[in-house]
């Protein structure tokens, strides 16, 4: 339901472009001519604002073609960035007196386990960091 509402909103916002594209198509039936660059530029501009998928559905354009044109302009459809999990994190603590031996251990129900042993006064911070890394890796 939410997806349909978005398509309707995008359709209303780019209605003039859709009409121009429909008029161009009507005048070139059966002629396998490429869509003029001016119409593609406007479609790319709409895709930057509303997303490639929605614009291709409303304008009946090829998704890959529009996505490629958008990428060639140095833009991509707005999406949240993928979280990357670091493969290695090194934490160094200042050398001083009173350093304690600590360990943090995580185990998943499936049996996989991670144990981190360290000597540091920063045990709370390291514990929080380790927990975040463990959750992100799921």
Secondary structure, 3 states (H helix, E strand, C coil): CHHHHHHHHHHHHCHHHHHHHHHHHHHCCCCCCCCCHHHHHHHHHHHHHHCHHHHHHHHCCCHHHHHHHHHHCCCCCCCCCCCCCCCCCCCCCCCCCCCCEEEEEEECCCCCEEEEEEECCCHHHHHHHHHHHHHHCC
